[in-house]
Amino acid sequence: MSYDTQIPQAPHVAMRNGLGTAALTLGIIGTVSGLIPLLFWLAGILGLIALILGLVGRGRVKRGLANNKGVTTTGAVLGLAALILSVVGAVITFTAVSDAVDEIKKEVDAAAPKDPSSGTGKGDAGKGDAGKNIAKGLAAGDTAEYEDLKVSVSEAKPYKTDQLAEGNKAYQVTVVIENSGKGKFDATLATLSARAGKDGVTAEQVFDDKVGTGFSGTVLPGKKSTVVYAFEAPKDAKTLSVEVSPGLDHEASQWELKIG
């Protein structure tokens, strides 16, 4: 007589891999969202959920209830990355908004009417008042002082160039901008113009291999930027009026220079 002996098999347990898959999916979406600063809030929410699901999924793997360890780990890591990107995006967004508000405030302040009596006289372009008052009639070597800048123009000296209209002479001036504030100054915003003689004829700027490049780059606090400009004026002109506009937040100052 023979007997067939069968060994009972352990019941099959279905793997519960859903949390790991969900963590990976949300982690990917959260990380991609985090690359766009304005979506920092979405990246933060999805990243947090992905991190939690990934950690819970890894717990299931350890207990033998799931077998997608790689997926859950990747989901948790991406969730953490999304959280970090959300913080960076929030900082970038709030900083941009703050800068925009400051710019709007400056524009409003610039458009507001100014009290003519608030000026501080010759050589001072509204120091302590963000440089909003125009200093007129400065002489060669005088300094126009703003809240964060100091601007000076040298005397006018004859300049030799072949690029002159008939009957004109050329004169060069040295302009110095000193950053006396605490922040960086964008020197590319500075512009110059000039007029010659008592009739205020426009003095065209001279451009050659020596002059005409203008201000460039950034001026750090406590540093200076020096540029030589040249203008052509009628031979009979006795004065050259040079106007310097340091930037959008600073009104122009004028220097009356003797020539001829």
C-alpha positions in Angstrom: 0.0 0.0 0.0 1.4 3.4 -0.9 0.5 6.8 0.3 1.0 10.0 -1.5 2.2 12.7 0.9 1.6 16.3 -0.1 3.4 19.2 1.7 0.9 22.0 2.3 2.0 25.3 0.5 1.9 28.7 2.3 -0.9 30.9 1.1 0.1 33.4 -1.5 0.3 37.0 -0.2 -0.4 39.8 -2.7 2.3 42.5 -2.7 1.0 45.9 -1.6 3.2 48.1 -3.9 0.7 51.0 -4.3 2.2 53.4 -1.8 5.6 53.2 -3.5 4.2 53.8 -6.9 2.2 56.7 -5.7 5.2 58.2 -3.9 7.3 58.0 -7.1 4.6 59.6 -9.3 4.0 62.4 -6.8 7.7 62.9 -6.3 8.3 63.3 -10.0 5.5 65.8 -10.4 6.5 67.7 -7.3 10.2 67.9 -8.4 9.2 69.2 -11.9 6.9 71.8 -10.3 9.7 72.9 -8.0 11.8 73.9 -11.0 9.2 76.7 -11.6 9.5 79.2 -8.7 5.9 80.3 -8.9 4.7 76.7 -8.3 6.6 76.4 -5.0 3.4 75.7 -3.1 2.5 72.8 -5.4 6.0 71.3 -5.1 5.8 71.6 -1.3 2.5 69.8 -1.0 3.3 67.0 -3.5 6.8 66.6 -2.1 5.5 66.2 1.5 3.0 63.6 0.4 5.5 61.7 -1.7 8.0 61.7 1.2 5.5 60.3 3.6 4.2 57.7 1.2 7.7 56.7 0.3 8.7 56.1 4.0 5.5 54.2 4.7 6.1 52.1 1.5 9.6 51.3 2.7 8.1 50.1 6.0 5.9 47.7 4.0 9.0 46.4 2.1 10.8 45.7 5.4 7.7 43.7 6.7 7.5 41.7 3.4 4.2 43.3 2.4 5.8 44.9 -0.7 8.7 44.2 -3.0 9.3 47.6 -4.7 12.1 48.9 -2.5 13.7 50.8 -5.3 10.5 52.6 -6.3 9.6 53.6 -2.8 13.1 54.9 -2.1 13.2 56.9 -5.3 9.8 58.3 -4.4 10.9 59.4 -1.0 14.1 61.0 -2.4 12.2 62.9 -5.0 9.7 64.0 -2.4 12.5 65.5 -0.3 14.0 67.1 -3.4 10.6 68.7 -4.2 10.4 70.1 -0.7 13.9 71.7 -1.0 12.9 73.2 -4.4 9.7 74.5 -2.9 11.7 76.4 -0.3 14.0 77.8 -2.9 11.1 78.8 -5.1 9.4 80.5 -2.2 12.5 82.6 -1.5 12.9 83.6 -5.1 9.2 84.4 -5.5 8.9 86.5 -2.3 12.2 88.3 -3.1 10.9 89.2 -6.6 7.6 90.4 -5.2 9.5 92.5 -2.6 11.7 94.1 -5.3 8.7 94.8 -7.5 7.0 96.6 -4.6 10.1 98.6 -3.9 10.4 99.6 -7.6 6.7 100.7 -7.7 7.2 102.7 -4.5 10.2 104.4 -6.0 8.3 105.3 -9.1 5.4 106.7 -7.0 7.9 108.7 -4.9 9.6 110.0 -8.1 6.3 111.1 -9.6 5.2 112.8 -6.4 5.6 116.7 -6.4 8.6 117.9 -4.6 9.0 120.9 -2.3 11.3 123.3 -4.0 12.6 124.5 -0.7 13.9 121.1 0.2 17.1 121.5 -1.9 20.4 122.1 -0.2 21.9 124.5 -2.7 24.8 124.5 -5.1 26.8 121.3 -5.2 24.2 119.3 -3.5 21.5 117.4 -5.5 19.1 116.8 -2.7 21.4 114.9 -0.4 19.3 113.0 2.1 16.3 113.2 -0.2 17.3 110.3 -2.6 18.8 112.8 -5.0 15.4 113.9 -6.3 16.2 117.7 -6.6 18.2 118.9 -9.6 21.5 120.7 -8.9 21.9 123.4 -11.6 24.8 125.6 -12.5 27.6 123.6 -10.9 31.1 124.6 -11.9 34.0 122.5 -13.1 35.2 120.2 -10.3 32.0 120.6 -8.2 30.4 117.5 -6.8 26.7 116.8 -7.0 25.9 114.7 -3.9 23.0 112.2 -3.8 21.9 110.0 -1.0 23.9 107.1 -2.4 26.2 108.7 -5.1 28.7 111.5 -5.7 29.0 112.8 -9.3 31.7 115.3 -10.5 32.6 116.8 -13.8 36.1 118.2 -14.6 36.9 121.3 -16.6 36.5 121.2 -20.3 39.8 120.7 -22.3 40.3 120.8 -26.1 40.1 117.4 -27.7 41.7 116.6 -31.1 39.6 114.5 -33.5 38.9 114.4 -37.2 35.3 113.7 -36.7 34.1 117.3 -36.5 31.5 119.3 -38.4 33.0 122.4 -40.1 33.2 125.4 -37.8 33.2 123.3 -34.6 35.7 122.5 -31.9 35.8 119.4 -29.6 36.2 119.5 -25.8 36.7 116.6 -23.4 35.4 116.3 -19.8 36.1 113.6 -17.2 33.1 112.4 -15.3 33.4 110.5 -12.0 30.6 108.6 -10.3 31.4 107.4 -6.7 29.1 104.9 -5.0 28.7 106.3 -1.5 25.7 104.0 -0.7 25.5 100.5 0.7 24.3 98.6 -2.4 25.7 98.1 -5.9 25.1 100.8 -8.5 24.4 99.9 -12.2 26.6 102.4 -14.0 25.1 101.5 -17.4 22.1 103.6 -16.5 24.2 106.8 -16.4 23.7 109.2 -19.4 25.2 112.5 -20.5 24.2 115.3 -22.8 25.6 118.7 -23.5 24.6 122.1 -24.9 27.0 124.9 -26.1 26.9 128.7 -26.0 24.2 131.1 -24.7 21.7 129.7 -27.2 22.0 126.2 -25.9 22.9 124.5 -29.1 23.1 120.8 -28.8 26.7 119.7 -28.5 27.0 116.4 -30.3 29.0 113.7 -28.5 32.2 112.5 -30.2 32.7 108.8 -30.8 36.1 107.5 -31.8 38.6 104.9 -30.5 39.4 106.9 -27.4 36.0 108.3 -26.2 32.3 107.5 -26.5 32.0 104.2 -24.8 30.2 105.6 -21.7 29.8 104.0 -18.3 29.5 100.3 -18.0 29.4 97.5 -15.4 28.6 97.8 -11.7 30.1 100.1 -9.1 30.5 98.5 -5.7 30.1 100.5 -2.5 33.0 102.8 -1.8 34.3 102.5 -5.4 34.4 104.9 -8.4 33.9 104.7 -12.1 35.6 107.3 -14.3 34.8 108.0 -18.0 36.0 110.6 -20.5 33.5 112.1 -22.8 34.0 114.5 -25.7 31.6 117.0 -27.3 31.8 119.3 -30.3 30.7 122.9 -30.1 30.7 126.0 -32.3 34.0 127.8 -32.3 32.5 130.9 -30.9 30.8 129.2 -28.0 32.1 130.3 -24.6 30.3 127.8 -22.4 29.5 124.1 -22.4 26.6 122.9 -20.2 27.0 119.2 -19.3 24.1 117.4 -17.8 24.6 114.0 -16.1 21.7 111.7 -15.3 23.1 109.0 -13.0 20.0 106.7 -13.3 16.3 106.1 -13.1 16.2 107.0 -9.4 18.4 110.2 -9.6 17.5 113.4 -11.4 20.0 115.1 -13.6 22.6 117.6 -12.4 24.1 120.3 -14.6 27.6 121.8 -14.9 28.5 125.1 -16.6 31.9 124.8 -18.0 34.0 127.6 -19.7 35.4 126.8 -23.2 36.8 128.8 -26.1 
